[in-house]
Amino acid sequence: MSLEVEKFEGLIAEAMLRDHVPGLSLAIIKDGKVVYARGFGSRNLKAGLKATPDTLYGVGSCTKSFTALALMQLHEQGKLDVNDPVRKYLPEFKIGKEDNPITIHHLLSHSSGIPDLGTADLEINRFLEIEEKWVPLASFDDVMTFINGAVNEIAAEPGKRFFYLNEGYTLLGWIIERASNMRYEDYVRENILKPLKMNRSGFPCEKIEKDVDVATSYLVQRKEDAFAAMPSTLPLDRLEFAAGGLLSSVMELANYLTAYINEGVFEDSQILGSALLKEMCKPHVDVGYSTFLGKRYYGYGWRSDEDFFGHRCIGHSGSTLVSNADLRFLPDLKLGVAVASNNGAAESVYMIAPVVLALLIGKDPLKEIPVFEIEKKMSILVGEYESYKGIAKISVASKGGILFVESKEKLVEQCFALIPESDKLENLRFYILAGGTRMPVEFTIDSSGKVDLFIERNRFHKIK
């Protein structure tokens, strides 16, 4: 495995540099055993403390699979049924029709028909003191009032359409409490974390805060021409625990993935029957789009990508804006990866697990995962351009994975999105929509690497 390690360690270092990630941890699981674990960078920049495989991070929405697992355990015990209406346990919940109610299944699979209502964003903004909307969300009653007020936001019948809904998992956390007669975090600790020997994992509390190996979370922002990593508290309120409140390390998350890889078994503990575990991971709703991993579906707290180089890939990612994590596993190969970092805005963290998995099954991700080839092509095109004799100047910038042409002449400022003719940028041809006209745009690269840009009648040369 040495060659693969050399490759992915180099790619991780590049990703951390590019996305300004202070610290990151990674663990690889094969056949129920951790075969690689390492920390990269710093868990605390000021104190000079390194990240380790045991560093605790906020894992964000990776928590949802723990919430789903808890519900399936209660289903197995006969304390609830996933096909029960939500109102059976939460009569305060007023949304939905009596003859076609929203069920636990619909909340688990994000198929309730309710679009995202934004409470997670409000919570993060409040903790990070960047709040713009003062919505009362300090109690169970506040949240129920907020959700019930969205009755006119429903966009589809239950089970008909995927809408990722953080509020749905908040409701599921309360259902767990009422069905088990335990606080949500206590139930998860006693019935999931302890049996899996995830003894340092948990939800924000004094014990977690005093742990000797917990990551400092960072809000990474651009300031003029530089980036600043501002230490931050994790934006986690108890009302959001079931949707994204867990803290864990990649080593303890490896135990969690091992239980799924082994069909519910970890060492001498069976956390859930094999059939119900498979029910969690199977496709329940089409998310409506595909990725380079194939057609994507959502189960119960897990996504499923149906063609990862011929294998089914189960996973979930999560972000608190100041920390993030990604879990993925290939059930048929008994292979899994856990990644976590302390910069939740670093999108490249979510590419690490698929890159590692690809390398471990003998694939070259730089050639066979399209996003890398696309990013490479885009990086070549980005820069400053000028026309003959420097009479006109324009720039090409990449923002959010989209190329833009920007012109800042003295009299007119213009900015146009470049819409590619092909998904993988095979021919470097684009078009822009200007004044109702679809105008062609083409880049050419000669044998020496010189880049030219043609926009309708104009030719520009890349100068830097």
N, C-alpha and C positions, 0 to 999 in steps of 0.2 A: 504493500500500500504506500510505500515511500514516495513513488513518483506522483501519485495522486495528491498526497499531502503537500508536496512541494508546489504543485500547481494551485491547489485551492487556498493554501496559506498566502501565496502571492496575490491571488485575486482578492482575498479578504483585505489584505493590507492596502491594496489599491482602492477598494470600495470605501474603506474607512477614511482614507485621505481625501477622496473625491467628495464624500458626503459629510465630512467633519464629524466623525464618530469618535468620541473620547474612549469608550471601552466597549468590548464585545466578547461574548463567550459562545463556544460551540461544543456540542457533543454529538458523536455518531454512535448509533446502536446497531449491532448486527447479531441476529439470532439470540436476542435477549441479553446481550452483554455490551457494555460500553467499550468500544475498540479505539476511540480517540476522544480526547477532551483537552481543550486549551482555552485560556483567556488571552485576549489581544488588547493592548492599550491599557487605559487607566479607568478604574472604577471611581477614583476621586483624583481630579487633576491637581488641586491645590496641595493635597497631602502627599501626592506622588504614590498613591496606592494602586497596584496593578489589578487588572481584572483577572479573575480565576474561573475555573469551571464551577466553583461553588458560590460565586457572586450572585446575590439575589437581585433580580430586576422586576419591575412591574411588567406583567406579560399582557396587559390589555385584554383584548377580546379572545385570546386563547383561553381565558376563563370560561367562555361559553360552553366548551365541551365538558368542563367540570360540572357546570350547572345542568347540562343535559344528562350527564352520567348520574347525577343525584336523582333526577326525575325518573330515569329508567330503573334505578334501584328501588325507588318507592313504587313504581309500577310493578316490578317483580315481586315486591312484598305485599301487593294487593292494597296499598294505601291510597292509590289513585290509579286512573287509567289515562293514558296519553290521548285518548279520543274523547275524554270528558270535556265539556264546555268550561272555559275559564271561569265563568260566573259560578260554577258549582263550588269553587274554593275562594273566589273573590267576587262576592255579590256586589261589591262597590264598583266593579268594572261594568260600565253601561254601554259600551260600544258593541255593535253587531245585532243581528236579527235573531229573534227567538226560534224561528224555524230553520235557520242556517247559522248556528252560532260559531264564533271563533273558539277553537279548541286548543288544548295544550299542544297537540301536534302542530297546529298552525303557527303557534309562537315558536316552537322548537325549530321549525323549518323555515322561518321567516316568510310564511305564506299566508299571513292573516289578511292581507290586502291593505294594510295600513303602511304608508310610506314613513320613512325616518322622520321623527318629530324634533330632533335636535337637542335632546336633554344632555347627551354626552358632550356635545360641543359647549353647551352652557356651563356644564360642570367644570370642564377643563379651563374654560375662560375665567370662571370665578376663582379657581385655585391659583391660576397664574396671573391674576389681577389684570386681565385684559378684557374684562366683561363689558359688553356693550348693551345687552338686554337684561333688565332686572326682572326676571320671571321668578315668582315664589316657588322654590323647589326644595324646601328644607325638611319636609316630612312626608310620610306615607300619604296623608290627606292632600298635601300640595301636589304630589305627583299624580295621584288619581284624578284630581280636578283638572290638571293639565292634559292628561291623556283623554279623559272623557270629553274635554272641550274640542277635541279633534275629530268629532263624529263626521263632519263634512269633508275631512281629508281622505276618507276611505276611497281607494281608487280601484278596487277589484273585489270580487266575491272571495271568501276564504278558500284557499287551496288553488287559486287560479293564477296567481302571479307572485313572483319573488320581490320582496322589498326588505332589505336588511334593516332590522328594527331593534335598536338597542333597548328601547323601552319594553319590548316584548320579553326580553330576558330579565329585566327588572321585575316584571310581573311574575315570571317563573320563579324567581328567588322567593317571592312572597308565598307562592303556592307551595314551595318546598317547606317553608316555615309552618304553614297551616296544616299540611298533610303529615309532617313529622313531629310537630310540637317542639321544634328546636329552632334556635336562631340559624339563619342560613350558613354563616361562617362556622358555627359549631358542628352543624351536620356534615359539611364538607370535610372539616378536619377529622372528625371521628370515623367517617365512613369511606373516605377516599384517601386523604393525605396520610393518616396513620397506617392503614393497611399497606400502602405503597412505600412506606418508610420515607415519606416526604416531610420529615420532622421539622425542617427549618422553613418550609413553605407556609404561607398563610396570607391573611388579609391585614391591612395596616393596623398596628397595635404597638404597644410599648415594647413587647418582645422583639418584634421585627425591627423597630427603630434602633434597638441596642445591639443588634447582630453585628459581629465583628467584620463580616464580609457582605455588606449590602452596598449596592451601587448608588452613588450620588447621581440623581437624574439631572439632565441638562436641557435647557431651552436654548437651542443654537440659532442665532440670528445674525443676519448680515448687518454690519455697521460700517457705512461708507464702503471702502474697498476691502474690508476684512470681515472675518466671522468671529463672533464672540459666543462662548459657551457659558451661559448663566446658570449657576446652580439653582435647582428648583425642588420643591416638594412634589411628591406624586399627587396628581389631582384626583384623589380617590375618596369619595364619600361613601358611607355605608349604603346609601340608597342605590349606588351603582355597583356594589360588590358583585352581584350575580352576572352583570353584563361585562365587567372588565376589571375586577378589583384584586386579583390574585398576584402575589409576589412569589417568585420561585427561581431556582437556579437550573442551568441546563443539565446538571448531574441528577437532580431530583426529577426534572421533566423527562429524563431518560427512563426512569422507573415507570413513569406514567405511560410513555410510548411503548415500553416493553409489555405492559399489561394489554394494550390493544394488539400488538404484534402476536402475543401469545393467547389471543381470544379470551381475554378477561383474567388471565392468571399472572400473578407476580409472586414469585417464590412460593410461599404456602398460602397465599390469599387469592380467592376468587372474588373479584370486585363486582362482577356482573356475569350472568350467563352468556354463553357464546352467541346464541341466537339474538338476544337483545343488543349485544354489542355490535353485531353486524347490522342490526336495524338502525343503529345510530349512524353508521358509516355509509349506508346505501343511499342512492340518489332518491330524494323525496320531491324535489322541485328543481326545475330547470332555472338557472340564474339568468338566462337570457343572453349569454355571450360565451365565446370560446377564448381560450388562452393558448400559448404555445404548448401547454400541457394537455390540450384536447378540449373536448366539450366539458363544461363545468356545471356541476349540480351542487345542491346543499342538502345535507342530511339533518341530523340532530346535533348541532354544535360543531360539526365538521363539514368542510367542503370535500367534494370528490372530483378529481380531474381524471378523465376516462382514458387518456392516451399519453402517458409519460413514457415515450420510447417503448410502447407496447405494454406498459404496466399501468395499473390503477394507482393513483397517488392520492392519499387522504391527507388533509392538512387544515391548518387555520393560522392566521396571523393576527396580531393585535398591536395597537399603539395607544399610548396615553399622551402623545405629543412630545413627552420628555423621556420616554423609554419605549421599547418595542420588543416583540418576540415573534418567532415563526416556528411552527411544528409541522413536520411532514413525515409520512412513512409509506413504504411500498409493502402492502400486506403479503403479497406472494413471495417476495424476496426476504421478508423479515428484516427489513432495513429501514432505519429511521434517523432523522436529524433534528436537533433542537438548537435554536439560535436565539440570542437575546442581546440587546444593547441599551446604552443609556442616552441615546438620541432618537426619540420616536419619530422625528421627521425624516430620517434617513431611509429613503425608499430602496436603496440598493441592498439593505439588510434582507429584504424579502427575496432577493435573487440568490442568496448564499446557499440556502438549503437545496433548491433544485440544481444548482451548479455542483454541489458536493455529491448529490445523488447521481447525477449524470456521470460524473467522473468515476464513481464507484461501480457503475455498471458498464464501464468501458466506452462511454461516449465523450466526445470533445465538445463541451458546452459552447466554447467560443465560435465553433463552426456550426453546431447543430441546434442551438437555441437562438432563434431569430433575433431576439431583442439585442443581443450583443453585436451582431453584424449591423443591425440598424443603428445602434448608438455609435458604432465606429464610423459608419458612413456620415451620420449627422455631424459628428465632431470634425470631420474633414471639411464640411460645407460651411460651418459656423465661422464668421469672421467679418472683416471689413473689405469692401469692394469699391472700385471706382471705374468710371468709364474712360474712354479715350481722353488722354491728356488730363485726367483727373477732374473733368468738368462736372460730373455728377458723382455723388458718393452715397452709398447705401451700406447697410449692415445686415447680416443674417444672424439671428439669435435663436437659441433653443430654450423654450419655456414649457415646462410640463410635458415634455416629450413631443412637442410640436415645434416646427421651424417657422419663424416669422421673418419677413423682410421689412426693415424699418428704414425710413428716409426722414432725415431731419434737416431739410433745407431751411434757409432763413425765412422763407415765406410760407412754407407748407410742411407740416409734419404728417406722415402717413405710416401706417402699420398694417400689414396684410399677412394673414395666416397662409402658409403653403400647404395645400391639400395634395397628398401624394396620389399618383395614378395607380400605384401598386402597394400592397401592404408592407412588403419587405424592401421597398425602394430599389428594386432591381435595376430600373432604367434611369433613376435620378430625375424623373420628370414629375412636375407638380402643376398645379394651377391655382390662381387666386381669383376671387370673385370681386370685381371692381365695377361699380356702377351698373350692376346687373349683367356684366359680361364675364364669361369664363375665360380668363386670360392665361395662356400657356407660360410655364416657367420651366427652364431646363438647365441643369448643371452638367458641365463636361470636365473630365479630368484627363489630361494627356499623360503620356508615358513618363514625363519628368515629375508628375504630381501637381502641375499647374492647374488651378481651378478657375473656370470661367462660368459666368451666370448669364443666361439669356432670358430676358423678360420682354415678351412681345417684340418690339423693334430694337431693343437695347441690348448691348453687350457690356458686361462688367467683368473686371479682372480682380481676383482676390489678392489683396496686398498684405494682409496680416491676419 
